[in-house]
């Protein structure tokens, strides 16, 4: 074990030295390229587009990409994208990473135009850890078609983004090699803009985007937010006051320009205008009051709010201002179970496809079925069965697979394997009459512990039953 730890430490040092050397070489080649040379052509330096790509390149430079651990790390990053966890925001999950194994995880979720997604990761470990966090937009039929749209600073563990269209996204999290500990991730979605009428929300919207106007001759290019006359109208974001004026249709109106998002924000039927053209306003700053000027004289006071995207025209403001629940459900499951073997307590428990109540039931697990806890969310565990299937089970329905269910003796020479599958690796042989402890079961195999402390799998002998608890 000591030799293994020393070897892993030397590998980590080598990766870090090579990674720093790689950055140094990039700078040196850039400096040399400033000098003109007729006889020699300086090759163009490799320039990675993100930290994850640079890290893989550093593994190759350090001759570690072809080692078992280096290769597993690269494969883990690809596998996480191919099988992301399907979630709905807001979502919070805690998971444990074994520093001796390559690890990556990914989450897939939908984001609508006008919303902002915020992703935060916390790490609890004995040593500092670089975390690679990359966001992909799902497009095309394979992951090679997906577009990398954002990467977090590997030291900040925070990422946020605003999509330009409704789409599915996948965020991948992967710590550097030889770093482990407990992680927690929170993924939340919020409206991009503040609600433009103070003290109100989307429940005050009485007429939506695209509704017919003038007998169907035109469409409504905004939303109508009804509120008492003189209610404060506020800037939804930091913006430039582009125009303050009056027209027959819109009455007293204001145009703001949000340069961060390339959006023109239109406020019509105002009772008063309280900003000066050519100035800047901050988010939530009062810019006027609700009224019914212009062609709204025969309607109750309301604000017509419109959004026009630069180079595109009118877009639906609803998702930009609709308040969304951004607080995920607290994790109630015991975090001490993370990364450990557990078994089902009840006669049969359900393995479900997602965290959501009423989600598809994938299968039912027999009593004492053994599984590995990957993560905890709400009052559920995300688990991995020995046959490779993953899903969610109730945290109340499992217990640690450590307390002995019963003792047995072999009636012939047996081999303990690392999994209950064909072609499993043999871990130990136990002779005839040797005693072993039964910890759990899975589809014709026992999870056992030998007298030498080895934990592995034994096939259930013909005619024998799976264990029942002695408690």
Phi and psi in degrees as a GROMACS rama.xvg file:
@    title "Ramachandran Plot"
@    xaxis  label "Phi"
@    yaxis  label "Psi"
@TYPE xy
-62.6602  -40.8878  UNK-2
-63.1435  -38.8622  UNK-3
-64.1473  -43.8303  UNK-4
-63.537  -41.9141  UNK-5
-63.6459  -39.1268  UNK-6
-66.0605  -41.9378  UNK-7
-65.2818  -38.8298  UNK-8
-63.369  -43.6152  UNK-9
-62.0751  -37.4048  UNK-10
-64.456  -43.642  UNK-11
-63.1004  -41.9418  UNK-12
-61.5309  -41.3317  UNK-13
-64.2222  -42.4983  UNK-14
-60.2647  -46.2734  UNK-15
-64.9138  -41.8472  UNK-16
-64.6726  -42.9121  UNK-17
-67.7104  -37.2114  UNK-18
-64.0105  -43.9221  UNK-19
-66.1629  -38.0938  UNK-20
-64.068  -38.1147  UNK-21
-60.0689  -44.7866  UNK-22
-64.9088  -36.9353  UNK-23
-63.6002  -43.3324  UNK-24
-64.4169  -39.1838  UNK-25
-57.2107  -45.1472  UNK-26
-65.0955  -39.9331  UNK-27
-66.36  -42.8222  UNK-28
-64.1042  -39.1055  UNK-29
-61.5177  -38.166  UNK-30
-68.1216  -42.8924  UNK-31
-64.2048  -30.9056  UNK-32
-68.7093  -12.3461  UNK-33
-72.7479  -21.9662  UNK-34
-94.3521  131.606  UNK-35
-81.0191  134.03  UNK-36
-137.211  120.862  UNK-37
-78.5299  -30.9764  UNK-38
-88.7659  -30.3782  UNK-39
-115.426  141.171  UNK-40
-110.533  115.012  UNK-41
-75.9778  122.228  UNK-42
-64.8451  146.448  UNK-43
-67.2589  131.409  UNK-44
-69.3956  145.047  UNK-45
-71.0937  127.418  UNK-46
-122.635  102.015  UNK-47
-65.81  149.018  UNK-48
-87.7999  -12.9888  UNK-49
-158.23  170.42  UNK-50
-66.2647  -36.074  UNK-51
-62.9448  -44.8  UNK-52
-64.5742  -39.9344  UNK-53
-65.0023  -36.0915  UNK-54
-66.9229  -42.374  UNK-55
-62.0088  -40.0013  UNK-56
-64.1112  -37.0144  UNK-57
-66.7652  -33.9257  UNK-58
-63.6401  -40.693  UNK-59
-67.864  -40.3751  UNK-60
-64.8518  -31.8972  UNK-61
-88.4801  8.7949  UNK-62
58.6758  33.4198  UNK-63
-109.177  -10.4219  UNK-64
-66.8958  -21.7793  UNK-65
-100.428  0.406998  UNK-66
-75.3334  162.813  UNK-67
-59.0064  -45.7968  UNK-68
-70.9576  -41.6509  UNK-69
-63.7164  -42.7409  UNK-70
-65.9257  -40.3195  UNK-71
-63.0568  -35.9635  UNK-72
-64.2708  -44.1011  UNK-73
-66.5681  -43.0604  UNK-74
-64.4508  -36.9456  UNK-75
-63.463  -37.6945  UNK-76
-64.9717  -36.8117  UNK-77
-75.879  -41.2552  UNK-78
-63.3357  -35.9761  UNK-79
-62.5143  -37.8261  UNK-80
-70.7271  -34.5225  UNK-81
-73.2735  -25.6378  UNK-82
-132.385  64.7381  UNK-83
-72.9986  156.145  UNK-84
-78.6685  123.977  UNK-85
-79.6499  122.67  UNK-86
-133.198  165.236  UNK-87
-120.418  136.034  UNK-88
-83.7506  151.213  UNK-89
-75.7627  150.611  UNK-90
-144.053  136.146  UNK-91
-131.009  136.198  UNK-92
-145.935  145.794  UNK-93
-117.298  140.337  UNK-94
-145.913  160.553  UNK-95
-115.564  138.307  UNK-96
-116.184  125.066  UNK-97
-81.413  121.879  UNK-98
-64.889  -17.4457  UNK-99
-86.7209  -2.71047  UNK-100
-126.527  148.601  UNK-101
-72.5286  139.47  UNK-102
-143.8  143.832  UNK-103
-158.122  148.903  UNK-104
-140.211  158.007  UNK-105
-146.302  152.327  UNK-106
-129.819  135.943  UNK-107
-113.436  134.609  UNK-108
-156.28  164.765  UNK-109
-101.983  141.81  UNK-110
-131.924  136.359  UNK-111
-99.1703  151.862  UNK-112
-59.1751  135.587  UNK-113
100.004  -10.616  UNK-114
-104.626  155.994  UNK-115
-120.198  131.19  UNK-116
-103.463  133.649  UNK-117
-120.07  130.609  UNK-118
-123.565  124.094  UNK-119
-128.182  136.267  UNK-120
-124.024  135.456  UNK-121
-115.935  148.16  UNK-122
-129.837  132.895  UNK-123
-122.167  108.186  UNK-124
-154.726  170.913  UNK-125
-76.741  -24.3599  UNK-126
-129.166  161.178  UNK-127
-65.3245  151.178  UNK-128
-140.442  127.028  UNK-129
-77.8049  132.659  UNK-130
-121.548  127.527  UNK-131
-96.8502  120.551  UNK-132
-124.566  111.417  UNK-133
-125.568  138.775  UNK-134
-112.699  130.683  UNK-135
-121.626  140.857  UNK-136
-91.7324  128.374  UNK-137
-76.3676  121.841  UNK-138
-156.178  151.061  UNK-139
76.6593  -175.968  UNK-140
-95.8811  -13.8901  UNK-141
-132.777  164.095  UNK-142
-66.4867  -21.5315  UNK-143
-66.8257  -21.199  UNK-144
-85.45  -14.4848  UNK-145
-66.4796  152.429  UNK-146
-108.014  125.173  UNK-147
-73.498  116.553  UNK-148
-107.18  -19.7804  UNK-149
-162.892  149.803  UNK-150
-136.77  137.648  UNK-151
-81.4768  155.773  UNK-152
-63.5658  125.574  UNK-153
-61.5896  -15.1437  UNK-154
-98.9798  -19.726  UNK-155
-88.5282  -29.9162  UNK-156
58.7129  38.3248  UNK-157
-142.667  140.306  UNK-158
-147.825  137.222  UNK-159
-142.001  151.657  UNK-160
-157.211  157.102  UNK-161
-125.661  114.887  UNK-162
-73.136  155.567  UNK-163
-91.3137  -9.34162  UNK-164
-157.719  161.549  UNK-165
-62.8533  131.157  UNK-166
-163.548  165.836  UNK-167
-92.163  139.401  UNK-168
-128.649  153.342  UNK-169
-129.459  126.723  UNK-170
-108.534  130.19  UNK-171
-109.046  133.267  UNK-172
-115.852  129.912  UNK-173
-149.96  116.149  UNK-174
-75.8459  157.576  UNK-175
-64.3828  165.801  UNK-176
-59.477  146.286  UNK-177
62.6609  30.304  UNK-178
-128.497  133.153  UNK-179
-145.179  171.736  UNK-180
147.334  -168.043  UNK-181
-96.0324  131.535  UNK-182
-118.546  152.586  UNK-183
-135.591  140.808  UNK-184
-127.248  137.282  UNK-185
-122.515  125.191  UNK-186
-120.145  117.939  UNK-187
-130.707  155.329  UNK-188
-123.82  133.69  UNK-189
-133.606  162.398  UNK-190
-67.8531  142.032  UNK-191
-68.887  -37.7145  UNK-192
-111.678  155.167  UNK-193
-72.0786  151.698  UNK-194
-67.6348  133.043  UNK-195
-76.1175  -13.0931  UNK-196
-111.82  118.474  UNK-197
-60.8917  137.227  UNK-198
76.9475  8.41839  UNK-199
-127.544  171.199  UNK-200
-143.56  -167.233  UNK-201
-64.2648  -16.1133  UNK-202
-65.2211  -16.1192  UNK-203
-90.4766  -0.34793  UNK-204
-78.0359  121.408  UNK-205
-106.103  -17.7666  UNK-206
-142.889  125.729  UNK-207
-94.7422  178.86  UNK-208
-68.6641  135.605  UNK-209
88.32  -1.81978  UNK-210
-64.5022  144.8  UNK-211
-67.9622  146.409  UNK-212
-133.645  152.982  UNK-213
51.9987  50.0151  UNK-214
66.3167  26.4401  UNK-215
90.6509  1.52348  UNK-216
-72.6051  -20.7196  UNK-217
-147.701  169.292  UNK-218
-113.901  155.21  UNK-219
-76.3662  114.394  UNK-220
-97.0891  55.0841  UNK-221
171.252  -165.688  UNK-222
-127.462  147.15  UNK-223
-102.057  122.317  UNK-224
-110.129  111.86  UNK-225
-88.3338  134.321  UNK-226
-160.928  158.054  UNK-227
-58.0744  149.068  UNK-228
-55.1921  142.108  UNK-229
78.2521  2.13691  UNK-230
-62.2307  139.671  UNK-231
-66.0193  133.877  UNK-232
-101.676  130.547  UNK-233
-122.355  154.348  UNK-234
-67.4117  128.511  UNK-235
-73.9546  -16.3076  UNK-236
-161.298  172.266  UNK-237
-66.1631  127.379  UNK-238
-154.975  167.196  UNK-239
-100.037  132.437  UNK-240
-79.7372  102.829  UNK-241
-85.1611  -34.0465  UNK-242
-155.908  139.317  UNK-243
-130.056  115.091  UNK-244
-157.944  -162.218  UNK-245
-148.091  142.34  UNK-246
-142.897  163.911  UNK-247
-62.4127  -40.8361  UNK-248
-81.8546  -51.1534  UNK-249
-87.7289  -7.00631  UNK-250
61.2642  -146.561  UNK-251
-69.2399  126.022  UNK-252
-141.002  162.04  UNK-253
-137.603  138.676  UNK-254
-114.491  126.396  UNK-255
-112.408  155.211  UNK-256
-123.962  119.002  UNK-257
-94.4305  100.376  UNK-258
-71.6537  -24.2941  UNK-259
-65.4192  -37.6412  UNK-260
-110.111  0.287596  UNK-261
58.5591  45.5754  UNK-262
-119.876  139.162  UNK-263
-99.8449  128.393  UNK-264
-110.412  125.393  UNK-265
-115.845  129.18  UNK-266
-123.618  120.96  UNK-267
-126.945  165.777  UNK-268
66.2709  28.3267  UNK-269
-70.3811  147.687  UNK-270
-81.0883  -41.0444  UNK-271
-139.729  155.719  UNK-272
-120.833  120.143  UNK-273
-118.742  30.0162  UNK-274
-134.085  163.754  UNK-275
-111.471  132.416  UNK-276
-58.7188  137.191  UNK-277
91.1585  3.85926  UNK-278
-107.941  176.927  UNK-279
-112.205  148.801  UNK-280
-125.101  153.727  UNK-281
-98.1177  160.494  UNK-282
-57.5213  136.515  UNK-283
74.4697  6.15085  UNK-284
-76.8489  136.651  UNK-285
-65.5769  130.523  UNK-286
-119.577  -12.9795  UNK-287
177.207  -163.795  UNK-288
-136.061  158.538  UNK-289
-70.6656  139.431  UNK-290
-150.596  -156.663  UNK-291
-146.446  42.0118  UNK-292
-75.5273  167.379  UNK-293
77.6977  -140.817  UNK-294
-81.9386  13.7309  UNK-295
-103.06  17.5339  UNK-296
-62.2036  -29.2839  UNK-297
-95.4174  9.23405  UNK-298
-115.012  160.652  UNK-299
-63.0169  157.643  UNK-300
-56.5968  136.334  UNK-301
-162.729  163.078  UNK-302
-104.25  125.585  UNK-303
-88.6728  118.41  UNK-304
-117.235  124.322  UNK-305
-127.022  153.586  UNK-306
-126.381  131.79  UNK-307
-124.296  119.025  UNK-308
-82.541  136.442  UNK-309
-59.1641  126.527  UNK-310
77.2516  8.00194  UNK-311
-130.565  -41.7971  UNK-312
108.44  -160.298  UNK-313
-69.0829  140.43  UNK-314
-130.09  157.459  UNK-315
-68.4955  120.598  UNK-316
-76.6145  -11.1903  UNK-317
-54.6756  -53.351  UNK-318
-71.0302  -18.2919  UNK-319
-70.1603  -27.6862  UNK-320
-122.097  -7.60572  UNK-321
-69.4621  127.941  UNK-322
-72.0315  133.452  UNK-323
-122.024  142.597  UNK-324
-63.766  116.594  UNK-325
-112.951  9.12085  UNK-326
-105.831  110.542  UNK-327
-70.5226  159.473  UNK-328
-68.2302  136.428  UNK-329
-60.6823  148.768  UNK-330
-78.7313  117.1  UNK-331
-101.93  -17.2864  UNK-332
-68.799  148.938  UNK-333
-69.4773  117.499  UNK-334
-74.1619  -12.1303  UNK-335
-68.6874  -14.0063  UNK-336
-80.8477  -14.2428  UNK-337
-58.7055  131.006  UNK-338
77.2089  7.77051  UNK-339
-115.259  160.808  UNK-340
-78.5241  132.474  UNK-341
-129.045  168.006  UNK-342
-136.886  154.222  UNK-343
-72.1763  138.966  UNK-344
-89.1204  -40.3556  UNK-345
-82.8562  171.573  UNK-346
-59.4747  -45.1078  UNK-347
-146.66  133.953  UNK-348
-125.762  156.385  UNK-349
-91.046  138.329  UNK-350
-102.908  118.076  UNK-351
-109.057  158.763  UNK-352
-76.9751  -26.9982  UNK-353
-148.142  175.994  UNK-354
-74.3532  -24.3333  UNK-355
-65.3704  139.992  UNK-356
-64.787  139.565  UNK-357
80.3901  9.28516  UNK-358
-70.6774  165.2  UNK-359
-59.6761  133.139  UNK-360
-84.3535  118.966  UNK-361
-79.7945  -41.3643  UNK-362
-168.14  171.322  UNK-363
-113.699  137.811  UNK-364
-102.971  135.043  UNK-365
-69.0809  164.458  UNK-366
-60.6771  137.011  UNK-367
70.709  14.9529  UNK-368
-62.6068  135.159  UNK-369
-101.76  142.381  UNK-370
-152.858  160.555  UNK-371
-103.001  131.482  UNK-372
-81.1166  117.911  UNK-373
-89.1752  -41.3492  UNK-374
-158.952  165.629  UNK-375
-126.496  134.489  UNK-376
-147.245  132.154  UNK-377
55.1684  -126.68  UNK-378
-108.932  31.412  UNK-379
-127.053  157.145  UNK-380
-111.787  137.759  UNK-381
-90.4866  120.374  UNK-382
-122.794  161.032  UNK-383
-122.412  118.249  UNK-384
-79.2609  157.023  UNK-385
-59.2222  -21.7532  UNK-386
-88.9972  6.057  UNK-387
97.9045  -9.27113  UNK-388
-78.5369  139.297  UNK-389
-119.808  150.792  UNK-390
-176.1  -166.865  UNK-391
-114.693  138.659  UNK-392
-129.739  156.94  UNK-393
-66.1632  133.632  UNK-394
-63.6665  -27.6229  UNK-395
-73.6304  -15.83  UNK-396
-94.9606  4.29905  UNK-397
-129.286  162.492  UNK-398
-143.954  161.068  UNK-399
-60.9865  137.741  UNK-400
-89.9345  57.9074  UNK-401
-120.061  -37.2824  UNK-402
-71.5807  132.916  UNK-403
-69.6935  130.202  UNK-404
-80.7804  -43.1042  UNK-405
-166.834  163.722  UNK-406
-103.769  144.121  UNK-407
-139.647  166.024  UNK-408
-124.49  144.293  UNK-409
-75.4251  144.026  UNK-410
-101.887  2.05471  UNK-411
-163.383  173.101  UNK-412
-61.6162  130.236  UNK-413
-128.958  156.76  UNK-414
-117.97  136.72  UNK-415
-94.5339  126.929  UNK-416
-111.983  162.465  UNK-417
-82.3306  -7.8152  UNK-418
-157.782  157.823  UNK-419
-86.9101  50.3786  UNK-420
-131.244  163.282  UNK-421
-66.6342  152.491  UNK-422
62.172  23.0446  UNK-423
-69.3973  156.879  UNK-424
-81.0888  132.174  UNK-425
-77.0422  126.332  UNK-426
-98.1677  -36.0893  UNK-427
-163.613  151.457  UNK-428
-105.854  140.127  UNK-429
-124.854  134.872  UNK-430
-81.1322  172.234  UNK-431
-61.6811  134.055  UNK-432
81.4922  -0.122529  UNK-433
-78.7661  139.594  UNK-434
-85.9319  147.082  UNK-435
-143.839  159.706  UNK-436
-102.78  136.044  UNK-437
-95.9005  125.689  UNK-438
-109.243  -21.1979  UNK-439
179.286  -171.257  UNK-440
-152.374  161.565  UNK-441
-160.993  110.349  UNK-442
44.2909  62.2021  UNK-443
86.6422  9.38985  UNK-444
-129.021  149.68  UNK-445
-100.142  140.991  UNK-446
-88.3594  120.099  UNK-447
-127.746  163.452  UNK-448
-125.957  126.891  UNK-449
-85.0124  173.913  UNK-450
-63.8638  -22.7033  UNK-451
-88.213  3.97906  UNK-452
86.6315  4.58561  UNK-453
-75.6601  130.789  UNK-454
-106.652  124.29  UNK-455
-164.704  -160.383  UNK-456
-118.996  138.032  UNK-457
-124.412  138.266  UNK-458
-69.4507  140.559  UNK-459
-70.744  125.397  UNK-460
-67.526  151.478  UNK-461
-56.1464  133.364  UNK-462
87.9707  -8.88365  UNK-463
-97.0461  151.875  UNK-464
-101.373  159.445  UNK-465
-70.6846  158.604  UNK-466
-71.922  152.234  UNK-467
-118.778  143.51  UNK-468
-63.2033  141.085  UNK-469
-83.7148  -5.5929  UNK-470
